[in-house]
């Protein structure tokens, strides 16, 4: 998912867990992959929707998944663990 969003792709994925990390990701979630041909046909013709997903995916990656963002979250977690250790 991360690589696809970073590249500005339309990401189609299995259902995502209800966790903070993927929450509100601009992706299409499917229960069954048999719907993929219909999705591909639909979005191949809808350039406005593709552009929407491209922009939303890039923004989501930049604000939630990029190296600086993840690095800051990891540093915060590690610093809190170190303080808790005493």
Secondary structure, DSSP 8 states (H G I E B T S, - for coil): -HHHHHTT---EEE---SSTTTTT-S-EEES-GGGHHHHHHHHHT-HHHHHHHHHHHHHHIIIIISHHHHHHHHHHHHHHHHHHH-
